[in-house]
Amino acid sequence: MNSLAEVAAALDRAQKVLLCGHEMPDGDSLGSVLALGLTLEKLGKKVTMAGPDPVPLMYSFLPGAERFVAGAPPGGGYDTLVTLDCSVPERLGTGYRELLLSGEMSVINIDHHAGTVPFGTTRYVDRQAAAVGEIIFDLIELMGVELTTDVATCLYTAIITDTGSFRYDSITPDTH
């Protein structure tokens, strides 16, 4: 497994990035994809935020949600695929799983689930994190990018949904 600094370095090298969460996206998956996507764009990266299923109506308020591409993976010569909140390749859904296995690009996997199967060129799994949104917050801070209101909204949604509004046992002082 890699360090978060190694993930930041891999993202720094990336130029054209496809960000993907799991099937039937929840707040943590979507919030993390959108927060990281908006941040990478601030760094001048070409970014597509996508997934096999559309944004559920309840998350349509998230900044960047209108740009989320649902369905088959978009073509476009990406050099990096980032999977977020996806413990096994099968949760990526048809098309994305095949893209992952094709070996055509660098793959970064960021997750917090205990049962995460190792996959990707660069892997970061923090089983102590209450949500992937918590990891993305730390990653953004490590990358030295200023947190915007839009990114904070996405991260807050990610964290609040995966912690049951801060009621689950997975919460630590770092979560807050």
C-alpha positions as CSV (number, residue, x, y, z in Angstrom):
1,M,0.0,0.0,0.0
2,N,1.1,3.6,-0.7
3,S,1.2,6.6,1.5
4,L,-1.1,9.6,1.0
5,A,2.0,11.6,-0.1
6,E,2.6,9.0,-2.9
7,V,-1.1,9.4,-4.0
8,A,-0.5,13.2,-4.1
9,A,2.6,12.7,-6.2
10,A,0.8,10.3,-8.6
11,L,-2.0,12.9,-9.0
12,D,0.6,15.6,-9.6
13,R,2.0,13.6,-12.5
14,A,-1.4,13.0,-14.0
15,Q,-2.7,15.3,-16.8
16,K,-6.0,13.8,-17.9
17,V,-7.9,12.1,-15.1
18,L,-11.0,10.0,-15.0
19,L,-12.6,9.9,-11.5
20,C,-15.0,7.1,-10.7
21,G,-17.0,6.0,-7.7
22,H,-19.0,2.8,-7.2
23,E,-22.3,1.7,-8.7
24,M,-25.5,3.2,-7.1
25,P,-23.5,6.2,-5.8
26,D,-24.0,7.4,-2.2
27,G,-23.0,10.7,-0.7
28,D,-19.4,9.6,0.2
29,S,-18.7,8.2,-3.3
30,L,-20.2,11.3,-5.1
31,G,-19.0,13.9,-2.7
32,S,-15.4,12.5,-2.9
33,V,-15.4,12.2,-6.7
34,L,-16.7,15.8,-7.1
35,A,-14.4,17.3,-4.4
36,L,-11.3,15.7,-5.8
37,G,-12.4,16.5,-9.4
38,L,-12.9,20.2,-8.6
39,T,-9.6,20.3,-6.8
40,L,-7.7,18.7,-9.6
41,E,-9.2,21.2,-12.0
42,K,-7.9,24.0,-9.9
43,L,-4.4,22.5,-10.5
44,G,-4.9,22.6,-14.2
45,K,-5.7,19.0,-14.8
46,K,-8.3,17.8,-17.4
47,V,-10.9,16.0,-15.3
48,T,-13.9,13.9,-16.0
49,M,-16.1,12.9,-13.1
50,A,-18.1,9.8,-13.9
51,G,-19.7,6.5,-12.8
52,P,-21.9,3.7,-14.1
53,D,-25.1,5.1,-12.5
54,P,-26.5,8.7,-12.5
55,V,-26.4,11.1,-9.6
56,P,-29.4,10.4,-7.4
57,L,-31.8,13.3,-7.2
58,M,-31.1,13.8,-3.5
59,Y,-27.4,14.7,-4.4
60,S,-28.2,16.9,-7.4
61,F,-27.4,20.0,-5.3
62,L,-23.7,19.1,-5.0
63,P,-21.4,21.4,-6.9
64,G,-20.2,19.8,-10.0
65,A,-23.1,17.2,-10.1
66,E,-24.4,18.6,-13.4
67,R,-21.1,17.6,-15.0
68,F,-21.1,14.0,-13.7
69,V,-21.1,11.6,-16.7
70,A,-23.3,8.5,-16.1
71,G,-23.1,5.3,-18.0
72,A,-20.3,3.7,-20.0
73,P,-16.8,5.1,-19.4
74,P,-16.3,8.2,-21.7
75,G,-13.5,7.9,-24.2
76,G,-10.7,10.4,-24.2
77,G,-7.2,9.1,-23.8
78,Y,-7.0,9.4,-20.0
79,D,-3.6,8.8,-18.4
80,T,-5.0,8.2,-14.9
81,L,-8.1,6.5,-13.5
82,V,-8.9,7.3,-9.9
83,T,-11.4,5.0,-8.1
84,L,-13.0,6.3,-4.9
85,D,-14.9,4.5,-2.2
86,C,-14.7,1.2,-4.2
87,S,-13.6,-1.8,-2.2
88,V,-13.6,-4.3,-5.1
89,P,-13.3,-3.8,-8.9
90,E,-16.8,-5.4,-9.4
91,R,-18.4,-2.3,-7.7
92,L,-17.1,-0.1,-10.5
93,G,-19.7,-1.6,-12.8
94,T,-19.5,-2.8,-16.4
95,G,-17.1,-0.8,-18.5
96,Y,-15.1,0.8,-15.7
97,R,-14.0,-2.6,-14.4
98,E,-12.8,-3.5,-17.8
99,L,-11.1,-0.2,-18.2
100,L,-9.3,-0.8,-14.8
101,L,-8.2,-4.2,-15.9
102,S,-7.0,-3.1,-19.4
103,G,-3.7,-1.7,-18.1
104,E,-4.1,1.3,-20.4
105,M,-3.5,3.9,-17.7
106,S,-2.3,4.4,-14.2
107,V,-4.9,3.5,-11.6
108,I,-5.2,5.1,-8.1
109,N,-7.5,3.5,-5.6
110,I,-8.6,5.4,-2.5
111,D,-10.8,3.8,0.0
112,H,-11.7,3.3,3.7
113,H,-13.4,-0.1,3.8
114,A,-12.0,-2.9,5.8
115,G,-12.6,-5.5,3.1
116,T,-10.9,-3.6,0.3
117,V,-9.2,-5.9,-2.3
118,P,-5.9,-4.4,-3.4
119,F,-6.0,-3.1,-6.9
120,G,-4.5,-0.3,-8.9
121,T,-1.0,1.1,-9.5
122,T,-1.2,3.3,-6.4
123,R,-3.4,2.3,-3.5
124,Y,-4.3,4.1,-0.3
125,V,-6.8,2.5,2.1
126,D,-7.3,4.1,5.6
127,R,-9.6,1.7,7.5
128,Q,-9.6,4.3,10.4
129,A,-11.2,7.0,8.2
130,A,-15.0,7.3,8.7
131,A,-15.5,8.2,5.0
132,V,-13.4,8.6,1.9
133,G,-14.3,12.3,2.1
134,E,-12.1,12.4,5.2
135,I,-9.2,11.0,3.2
136,I,-9.8,13.4,0.4
137,F,-9.8,16.4,2.8
138,D,-6.4,15.2,4.1
139,L,-5.2,14.7,0.5
140,I,-6.3,18.2,-0.6
141,E,-4.5,19.7,2.4
142,L,-1.4,17.7,1.6
143,M,-1.5,18.9,-2.0
144,G,-1.5,22.5,-0.7
145,V,-4.7,23.5,-2.4
146,E,-7.0,26.0,-0.8
147,L,-10.4,24.5,0.2
148,T,-13.3,26.2,-1.7
149,T,-16.9,26.4,-0.5
150,D,-17.9,24.0,-3.4
151,V,-15.3,21.4,-2.4
152,A,-16.1,21.8,1.3
153,T,-19.8,21.2,0.5
154,C,-18.9,18.0,-1.3
155,L,-16.7,16.8,1.5
156,Y,-19.2,17.6,4.2
157,T,-21.8,15.6,2.3
158,A,-19.4,12.7,1.9
159,I,-18.6,12.7,5.6
160,I,-22.1,13.3,7.0
161,T,-23.6,10.5,4.9
162,D,-21.0,7.9,5.8
163,T,-21.1,8.7,9.5
164,G,-24.9,8.8,9.9
165,S,-24.7,12.5,10.7
166,F,-21.8,11.9,13.1
167,R,-23.6,9.1,15.0
168,Y,-21.6,6.0,14.0
169,D,-18.8,4.4,16.0
170,S,-16.3,5.1,13.2
171,I,-16.1,8.7,14.1
172,T,-12.8,10.0,15.5
173,P,-11.6,13.5,16.4
174,D,-10.0,13.6,12.9
175,T,-13.5,13.2,11.4
176,H,-14.5,16.5,12.8
